[in-house]
Amino acid sequence: MIQDLFNQFPNQHPLFVHFPIALLLAAVLGQLAVLIFPKNKNLKWLTFLLLISGWLGALIAVQTAVHISGGADEKAIEIFEAHRLLGLTTFWLSLAATIIRFLTINWFRKKWVEIMLAILIATTGIFVITTGHRGAQLVYIYNVGPQGNNVMSK
């Protein structure tokens, strides 16, 4: 029954990609709050939960990604490749940030570590935004993805 529901969508990637976007961007705010209130362990746990949830969502988003077909515009293929590479980089950055955030909740409690982690999480946020922008270009400028246009399954 659930499988039938998902089979109605020629491209499942948009169903899953928006959750990690929101979660990873919220993690940026969470880490900024940690810098302001460094002794608040709950903020560190909240940021960790946002990161791990965002990373798991990114894993699903990567797994549901499709490939662009040869019938797409040449510029769309170029943007798709950038979107794909940015998405993979976002995935790995968010994994690194998640691991480091977990390790620094109880250990390595130094101000400089929190600052470096904030830079890493903010960098991840920048990659999220840039990746999303490339995805939006594919959909709204080149019509790649809606109703399965110019996409093929893995």
C-alpha positions in Angstrom: 0.0 0.0 0.0 2.7 2.5 0.9 4.7 1.3 -2.1 1.7 2.1 -4.3 1.6 5.6 -2.8 5.2 6.3 -3.7 4.9 4.7 -7.2 2.6 7.6 -8.1 5.6 9.9 -8.1 8.0 9.7 -11.0 10.6 11.5 -8.9 10.7 10.9 -5.1 13.7 13.1 -4.4 11.5 16.3 -3.8 9.4 14.4 -1.3 12.5 13.9 1.0 14.9 16.7 0.3 13.1 19.5 2.0 13.3 18.0 5.5 17.1 17.9 5.7 17.3 21.4 4.3 15.2 22.8 7.2 17.0 20.6 9.8 20.5 21.5 8.7 19.7 25.2 8.5 18.2 25.0 12.0 21.4 23.4 13.2 23.3 26.5 12.1 21.1 28.6 14.5 21.4 25.9 17.2 25.2 26.2 17.1 25.1 30.0 17.1 23.0 29.6 20.3 25.7 27.3 21.7 28.2 30.0 21.2 26.1 32.5 23.0 25.2 30.1 25.9 28.2 27.8 26.0 27.3 26.1 29.3 23.8 25.1 28.1 24.2 21.4 27.4 20.6 21.1 26.2 21.4 23.4 23.2 24.3 21.2 22.3 22.0 18.1 22.4 19.4 20.0 20.3 22.0 21.0 17.7 23.2 17.3 17.7 19.6 16.1 17.1 19.1 18.6 14.3 22.4 17.6 12.7 21.8 13.8 12.9 18.2 14.2 11.7 19.4 16.4 8.9 22.1 14.0 7.9 19.7 11.0 7.9 17.4 13.1 5.7 20.3 13.9 3.4 21.1 10.2 3.2 17.5 9.5 2.0 17.6 12.5 -0.3 20.8 11.2 -1.9 19.4 7.7 -2.2 16.2 9.0 -4.0 18.1 11.2 -6.4 17.6 10.6 -10.1 19.8 11.0 -13.1 19.2 13.6 -15.8 18.4 12.2 -19.2 20.3 12.9 -22.4 17.3 14.8 -23.7 17.8 17.6 -21.3 19.4 20.9 -22.3 23.2 20.9 -22.1 23.3 23.7 -19.5 20.8 21.7 -17.4 23.1 18.8 -17.5 25.9 21.0 -16.3 23.8 22.4 -13.4 22.6 18.9 -12.5 26.2 17.7 -12.1 27.0 20.7 -9.9 23.8 20.0 -7.9 24.8 16.4 -7.5 28.3 17.2 -6.3 27.1 19.9 -4.0 24.6 17.5 -2.5 27.2 14.9 -1.9 29.5 17.4 -0.3 26.6 18.6 1.9 26.0 15.0 2.9 29.7 14.5 4.0 30.0 17.9 5.7 26.8 17.2 7.7 28.1 13.8 8.8 31.4 15.3 10.0 29.6 18.1 11.9 27.3 15.5 13.5 30.2 13.4 14.7 32.1 16.4 16.0 29.0 17.8 17.7 28.4 14.5 19.5 32.0 14.3 20.6 32.0 17.9 21.9 28.9 17.6 24.1 30.9 15.9 26.9 34.5 16.1 25.7 36.7 18.7 24.1 34.8 21.5 25.7 36.9 24.4 24.5 35.7 27.7 23.1 37.9 27.4 20.0 36.4 23.9 19.2 32.8 25.4 19.4 33.9 28.2 17.1 35.4 25.8 14.6 32.3 23.6 14.8 30.2 26.7 14.1 32.2 27.4 11.0 31.8 23.8 9.8 28.1 23.9 10.4 27.7 27.3 8.8 29.7 26.0 5.8 27.3 23.1 5.6 24.4 25.6 5.7 26.0 27.5 2.8 26.3 24.2 0.8 22.6 23.4 1.6 21.5 26.8 0.2 23.8 26.5 -2.9 22.6 22.9 -3.6 19.0 24.0 -3.2 19.5 26.9 -5.6 20.9 24.5 -8.2 18.0 22.2 -7.7 15.5 25.1 -8.1 17.2 26.1 -11.3 16.8 22.6 -12.7 13.1 22.6 -11.8 12.0 26.2 -12.5 14.3 27.2 -15.4 15.0 23.9 -17.2 11.8 21.9 -16.2 13.9 19.0 -15.0 12.0 16.8 -12.6 8.4 17.8 -12.5 6.2 14.9 -13.6 9.4 13.0 -14.4 10.6 15.4 -17.2 14.1 14.7 -18.4 14.9 12.3 -15.5 15.6 8.6 -15.4 15.8 6.3 -12.4 19.2 5.1 -11.2 
